[in-house]
Every structure is written in structure tokens, then in C-alpha cells.
Amino acid sequence: MSGALVLLSGGMDSAVCLYRAVAEEGPASVRALFFDWNQRSRAQERRAAEALCTATGVAPPITVKLDFPYRGPLTSSDGPVPLDRAPSEIEACGVPATFFPGRNLVMVSYAFGTAAALDISRVYFGPNADDAAGYPDCREECLRMLACACRAGVDREIELVLPVISMSKPGIVREGDALGVPWEVTFSCYAPVEGRHCGRCDACVLREGALGSER
């Protein structure tokens, strides 16, 4: 077994994971996995994921369609997402309305199955320190336990690599700058407006704050 499989949403965190994997493994040994789970931003995310693969010389992403039997603000346009919150408010709010139960559990499990089928030894996933407070399935303890269960379930010694798990968004930008990530092609927004970043949701606030703080 060798190589890497990157869960690639097209956002900042997963872009750093892709560039780190390519730096460590080489583009020919890296595959990307894109999930369409009916998220409102799936078209923009898919374009970003494809552009990042092109930029790194990685094969186009494997696209997986997930159809959860429930919806939420990130999948339904009539479900409002929090807007215009300061980073301190985002951090202090606890589990937000944008938490989608089970999403990461399913995605990581699917990634381990795909890695086993393709004889790949490492799965890269991009939760970060800013996610941990509000999103239970982005916490390192949860993900380490999940990886252990997945290894047992596929009977393969596949490693879960979490390159940005201890980084804040500004730290992720610094890491991405060092790796040469083209931020302009990434996409991180919960509720796009006419195909563009809304500039008001939590994802946009954290993205813009991080990019601005490092420029």
C-alpha cells in the first residue's frame, strides 16, 4: 500500500491538505475525493476542487454522491445560516445551526473504504482548531477513534492524516502560502449568492479574516 487520498471540498483547509499530500507523496501518488451531499455550495466547491487538482497535477477528483435522509441550513435554501457574526461570536456560540450530524463520520468511513479498494495507505482530512468548538465530528479525539474503527472495519493499516487539526485559519493561510496554494480558486461559503462568496456567513467571515490578517 502507498499513496494518499485527500478529502477535497475545494475550501481552504482541504486545499492545504492536497498541497501537503502532493509535497509528501508526489502528484502521481495522490487521489482526491469530492463529496456531493446536496450542499448549497456544491457547484462552486466542485469547480474549486477540480481547479486545485489541475493546479497540482493530480487526477480529477472522484465524485461521490451522498443522499442523507434529512436536511439542514447547509442543504436547504429556506434554512437560514448565521450571518455577520464576529469570530469571537462564532467561537463562543457552541454547536451552530450549520452542524450537519453524521456528515464527517460518513465521509471519513467512505474515504477509508475507497483507500482500501485502491490500495492507498494514507487518508488526508482537513478539520482545524477553529472547527473543534462547534463541530463535534471535527474534534481530534472523535476522528482518532473513528480512524481506529475504520481500520478495523477494512482490515488495513490506513493512516488518517490531519495536517491542520491544531491550526487556526490564519495558521492555515501561512501554511498554504508556504506550499503555494492559490487561494483565489478555493471556495469556502455556506450560502453562495449568484455563485459567489456571500461574505457574511461564518465560513466567509473566518476566510476573509484569515486572508486579511496574513496579507
Backbone hydrogen bonds in HBPLUS format (Angstrom, degrees):
<---DONOR---> <-ACCEPTOR-->    atom                        ^
c    i                          cat <-CA-CA->   ^        H-A-AA   ^      H-
h    n   atom  resd res      DA  || num        DHA   H-A  angle D-A-AA Bond
n    s   type  num  typ     dist DA aas  dist angle  dist       angle   num
A0002-SER N   A0119-ASP O   3.37 MM 117  6.83 158.0  2.43 147.5 145.5     1
A0004-ALA N   A0029-SER O   2.96 MM  25  6.39 156.4  2.02 155.8 161.5     2
A0031-ARG N   A0004-ALA O   2.90 MM  27  6.31 156.5  1.96 154.4 161.9     3
A0005-LEU N   A0122-ARG O   2.82 MM 117  6.25 150.1  1.91 154.5 164.6     4
A0124-TYR N   A0005-LEU O   2.80 MM 119  6.10 161.8  1.83 150.9 157.0     5
A0006-VAL N   A0031-ARG O   2.84 MM  25  6.29 160.0  1.88 152.4 157.9     6
A0033-LEU N   A0006-VAL O   2.78 MM  27  5.97 156.4  1.84 164.2 160.9     7
A0007-LEU N   A0124-TYR O   3.01 MM 117  6.24 172.4  2.02 167.5 166.3     8
A0008-LEU N   A0033-LEU O   2.89 MM  25  5.65 157.1  1.94 140.0 147.5     9
A0187-PHE N   A0010-GLY O   2.80 MM 177  5.70 159.1  1.85 133.3 140.4    10
A0015-ALA N   A0011-GLY O   2.99 MM   4  6.03 143.8  2.12 144.6 155.3    11
A0016-VAL N   A0012-MET O   3.15 MM   4  6.44 154.5  2.22 148.5 153.4    12
A0017-CYS N   A0013-ASP O   3.13 MM   4  6.49 154.0  2.20 143.5 151.0    13
A0018-LEU N   A0014-SER O   2.91 MM   4  6.18 156.8  1.97 146.7 152.1    14
A0019-TYR N   A0015-ALA O   2.98 MM   4  6.24 168.3  1.99 153.7 156.2    15
A0020-ARG N   A0016-VAL O   2.83 MM   4  5.96 153.5  1.90 148.8 156.5    16
A0021-ALA N   A0017-CYS O   2.88 MM   4  6.05 162.7  1.91 150.2 155.1    17
A0022-VAL N   A0018-LEU O   2.92 MM   4  6.17 160.5  1.96 153.2 158.5    18
A0023-ALA N   A0019-TYR O   2.97 MM   4  6.09 154.9  2.04 140.2 147.3    19
A0024-GLU N   A0020-ARG O   2.96 MM   4  6.19 147.0  2.07 147.5 156.4    20
A0025-GLU N   A0021-ALA O   2.71 MM   4  5.71 153.2  1.78 153.1 160.7    21
A0026-GLY N   A0022-VAL O   2.78 MM   4  4.59 145.3  1.90 121.1 131.3    22
A0029-SER N   A0026-GLY O   3.04 MM   3  5.64 154.0  2.11 118.9 126.6    23
A0030-VAL N   A0027-PRO O   3.26 MM   3  5.32 169.0  2.27 111.0 112.0    24
A0062-ILE N   A0032-ALA O   2.85 MM  30  6.12 166.5  1.87 153.9 149.3    25
A0034-PHE N   A0062-ILE O   2.74 MM  28  5.93 168.3  1.75 156.9 161.1    26
A0064-VAL N   A0034-PHE O   2.80 MM  30  6.16 158.5  1.84 164.5 171.8    27
A0036-ASP N   A0064-VAL O   2.80 MM  28  6.01 170.5  1.81 160.8 163.7    28
A0066-LEU N   A0036-ASP O   2.84 MM  30  6.06 167.2  1.85 149.3 152.3    29
A0042-ARG N   A0039-GLN O   3.13 MM   3  5.33 158.8  2.18 121.3 119.0    30
A0040-ARG N   A0074-LEU O   2.82 MM  34  5.90 158.0  1.87 164.8 162.3    31
A0045-GLU N   A0041-SER O   2.88 MM   4  6.00 162.6  1.91 161.2 167.2    32
A0046-ARG N   A0042-ARG O   2.86 MM   4  5.90 160.1  1.90 146.9 152.0    33
A0047-ARG N   A0043-ALA O   3.16 MM   4  6.38 162.1  2.19 144.7 149.1    34
A0048-ALA N   A0044-GLN O   3.03 MM   4  6.26 157.2  2.09 146.0 152.5    35
A0049-ALA N   A0045-GLU O   2.83 MM   4  6.09 161.8  1.86 154.8 159.8    36
A0050-GLU N   A0046-ARG O   2.91 MM   4  6.13 163.6  1.94 154.1 158.1    37
A0051-ALA N   A0047-ARG O   2.92 MM   4  6.11 155.9  1.98 146.0 152.9    38
A0052-LEU N   A0048-ALA O   2.92 MM   4  6.14 154.5  1.99 151.1 157.7    39
A0053-CYS N   A0049-ALA O   3.04 MM   4  6.28 154.4  2.11 146.7 153.4    40
A0054-THR N   A0050-GLU O   2.99 MM   4  6.25 158.0  2.04 147.4 153.4    41
A0055-ALA N   A0051-ALA O   2.91 MM   4  6.11 157.3  1.96 145.9 152.2    42
A0056-THR N   A0052-LEU O   3.07 MM   4  6.23 142.8  2.21 142.2 150.8    43
A0057-GLY N   A0053-CYS O   2.96 MM   4  5.93 120.6  2.33 141.8 156.2    44
A0058-VAL N   A0053-CYS O   2.92 MM   5  4.77 138.3  2.09 145.8 147.0    45
A0057-GLY N   A0054-THR O   3.29 MM   3  5.16 146.5  2.41  95.9 105.4    46
A0075-THR N   A0072-GLY O   2.98 MM   3  5.43 156.6  2.03 116.8 124.2    47
A0076-SER N   A0072-GLY O   2.93 MM   4  5.91 138.2  2.11 161.2 174.2    48
A0079-GLY N   A0076-SER O   2.99 MM   3  5.42 161.9  2.02 116.3 119.9    49
A0084-ASP N   A0200-ARG O   2.78 MM 116  4.98 149.7  1.87 134.1 143.9    50
A0089-GLU N   A0086-ALA O   2.92 MM   3  5.21 122.7  2.25 107.0 121.8    51
A0090-ILE N   A0086-ALA O   3.02 MM   4  6.39 157.6  2.07 156.9 164.0    52
A0091-GLU N   A0087-PRO O   3.00 MM   4  6.21 160.3  2.04 150.3 154.8    53
A0092-ALA N   A0088-SER O   3.11 MM   4  6.19 148.5  2.21 139.5 147.5    54
A0093-CYS N   A0089-GLU O   3.14 MM   4  6.02 122.7  2.49 145.3 156.3    55
A0099-PHE N   A0096-PRO O   3.15 MM   3  5.72 167.5  2.16 117.8 119.7    56
A0103-ARG N   A0100-PHE O   3.23 MM   3  5.94 168.2  2.24 140.8 143.4    57
A0106-VAL N   A0102-GLY O   3.01 MM   4  6.17 161.9  2.05 158.5 161.5    58
A0107-MET N   A0103-ARG O   2.98 MM   4  6.23 165.8  2.00 154.4 158.9    59
A0108-VAL N   A0104-ASN O   2.92 MM   4  5.91 170.1  1.93 148.8 151.6    60
A0109-SER N   A0105-LEU O   3.16 MM   4  6.18 159.3  2.20 139.0 145.3    61
A0110-TYR N   A0106-VAL O   2.86 MM   4  6.04 160.5  1.89 151.7 157.5    62
A0111-ALA N   A0107-MET O   2.85 MM   4  6.07 152.7  1.92 146.3 154.3    63
A0112-PHE N   A0108-VAL O   2.96 MM   4  6.26 155.6  2.02 151.4 156.8    64
A0113-GLY N   A0109-SER O   3.05 MM   4  6.36 158.3  2.10 149.3 155.1    65
A0114-THR N   A0110-TYR O   2.90 MM   4  6.17 156.8  1.96 149.8 156.3    66
A0115-ALA N   A0111-ALA O   2.80 MM   4  6.01 160.9  1.84 151.0 156.5    67
A0116-ALA N   A0112-PHE O   2.92 MM   4  6.09 157.9  1.97 146.5 152.3    68
A0117-ALA N   A0113-GLY O   3.00 MM   4  6.22 157.6  2.05 144.7 150.8    69
A0118-LEU N   A0114-THR O   2.92 MM   4  6.13 147.4  2.03 148.6 157.4    70
A0119-ASP N   A0115-ALA O   2.91 MM   4  5.81 105.3  2.48 137.7 153.8    71
A0120-ILE N   A0115-ALA O   2.78 MM   5  4.67 171.6  1.79 144.1 145.6    72
A0119-ASP N   A0116-ALA O   3.28 MM   3  5.04 158.3  2.33  97.2 103.5    73
A0159-GLU N   A0121-SER O   2.89 MM  38  6.28 162.1  1.92 157.6 154.1    74
A0123-VAL N   A0159-GLU O   2.79 MM  36  6.13 165.7  1.81 170.6 174.6    75
A0161-VAL N   A0123-VAL O   2.67 MM  38  5.82 170.6  1.68 158.6 162.0    76
A0125-PHE N   A0161-VAL O   2.97 MM  36  6.31 156.6  2.02 171.7 178.2    77
A0131-ASP N   A0128-ASN O   3.03 MM   3  5.44 142.0  2.18 108.3 119.0    78
A0129-ALA N   A0167-MET O   2.88 MM  38  5.30 147.6  1.98 139.6 145.1    79
A0135-TYR N   A0131-ASP O   2.95 MM   4  5.72 152.3  2.03 166.9 175.2    80
A0138-CYS N   A0135-TYR O   2.91 MM   3  5.45 155.1  1.97 126.4 127.6    81
A0139-ARG N   A0136-PRO O   3.35 MM   3  5.64 166.9  2.36 111.2 113.0    82
A0143-LEU N   A0139-ARG O   3.04 MM   4  6.33 165.2  2.07 158.1 162.6    83
A0144-ARG N   A0140-GLU O   2.84 MM   4  6.00 157.2  1.89 158.3 163.6    84
A0145-MET N   A0141-GLU O   3.13 MM   4  6.31 161.6  2.16 147.9 152.5    85
A0146-LEU N   A0142-CYS O   2.91 MM   4  6.13 155.3  1.97 148.2 156.1    86
A0147-ALA N   A0143-LEU O   2.87 MM   4  6.01 157.2  1.92 144.5 150.4    87
A0148-CYS N   A0144-ARG O   3.07 MM   4  6.29 152.1  2.15 141.9 149.1    88
A0149-ALA N   A0145-MET O   3.06 MM   4  6.38 158.4  2.11 148.5 153.5    89
A0150-CYS N   A0146-LEU O   2.85 MM   4  6.12 156.6  1.90 151.7 158.9    90
A0151-ARG N   A0147-ALA O   2.89 MM   4  6.09 157.6  1.94 150.1 155.3    91
A0152-ALA N   A0148-CYS O   3.12 MM   4  6.37 159.1  2.16 145.8 151.2    92
A0153-GLY N   A0149-ALA O   2.86 MM   4  6.07 148.6  1.96 143.7 153.5    93
A0154-VAL N   A0150-CYS O   2.95 MM   4  6.19 142.8  2.09 149.9 157.5    94
A0155-ASP N   A0151-ARG O   2.80 MM   4  5.58 123.0  2.12 138.8 153.2    95
A0165-ILE N   A0162-LEU O   3.43 MM   3  5.49 175.6  2.43 113.9 114.5    96
A0167-MET N   A0164-VAL O   3.00 MM   3  5.10 162.7  2.03 111.7 117.2    97
A0172-ILE N   A0168-SER O   2.93 MM   4  6.25 146.7  2.04 149.6 159.9    98
A0172-ILE N   A0169-LYS O   3.06 MM   3  4.93 117.7  2.47  93.7 109.4    99
A0173-VAL N   A0169-LYS O   2.96 MM   4  6.31 152.3  2.04 153.1 160.4   100
A0174-ARG N   A0170-PRO O   3.01 MM   4  6.33 156.0  2.07 146.6 152.8   101
A0175-GLU N   A0171-GLY O   2.95 MM   4  6.19 159.6  1.99 146.9 152.5   102
A0176-GLY N   A0172-ILE O   2.80 MM   4  5.99 159.7  1.84 148.3 154.5   103
A0177-ASP N   A0173-VAL O   2.80 MM   4  5.97 154.9  1.87 149.7 156.3   104
A0178-ALA N   A0174-ARG O   3.11 MM   4  6.35 156.5  2.16 145.1 150.8   105
A0179-LEU N   A0175-GLU O   3.09 MM   4  6.38 140.3  2.25 141.2 152.3   106
A0179-LEU N   A0176-GLY O   3.14 MM   3  4.99 123.1  2.48  91.1 105.7   107
A0180-GLY N   A0176-GLY O   2.86 MM   4  5.97 119.9  2.22 141.0 156.8   108
A0181-VAL N   A0176-GLY O   2.88 MM   5  5.05 169.8  1.89 144.0 144.2   109
A0180-GLY N   A0177-ASP O   3.20 MM   3  5.03 143.1  2.35  93.6 104.3   110
A0185-VAL N   A0182-PRO O   3.09 MM   3  6.02 164.5  2.12 128.4 131.7   111
A0186-THR N   A0183-TRP O   3.04 MM   3  5.26 152.3  2.12 107.9 116.5   112
A0193-VAL N   A0196-ARG O   2.94 MM   3  5.32 152.4  2.02 149.8 153.3   113
A0196-ARG N   A0193-VAL O   3.03 MM   3  5.32 163.6  2.06 112.2 117.5   114
A0205-VAL N   A0201-CYS O   2.92 MM   4  6.19 161.9  1.95 158.9 164.7   115
A0206-LEU N   A0202-ASP O   3.00 MM   4  6.17 169.8  2.01 156.8 158.3   116
A0207-ARG N   A0203-ALA O   2.99 MM   4  6.05 154.3  2.06 140.9 148.9   117
A0208-GLU N   A0204-CYS O   2.85 MM   4  5.94 176.1  1.85 155.8 157.0   118
A0209-GLY N   A0205-VAL O   2.96 MM   4  6.00 156.8  2.02 143.8 151.1   119
A0210-ALA N   A0206-LEU O   3.02 MM   4  6.06 157.5  2.08 142.6 148.2   120
A0211-LEU N   A0207-ARG O   2.95 MM   4  6.17 171.8  1.96 159.2 161.4   121
A0212-GLY N   A0208-GLU O   2.88 MM   4  5.88 157.4  1.93 143.1 150.2   122
A0213-SER N   A0209-GLY O   2.95 MM   4  6.00 148.4  2.05 139.5 147.8   123
A0214-GLU N   A0210-ALA O   3.26 MM   4  6.40 133.7  2.48 141.8 151.8   124
A0215-ARG N   A0212-GLY O   3.40 MM   3  5.35 169.1  2.42 104.0 105.9   125
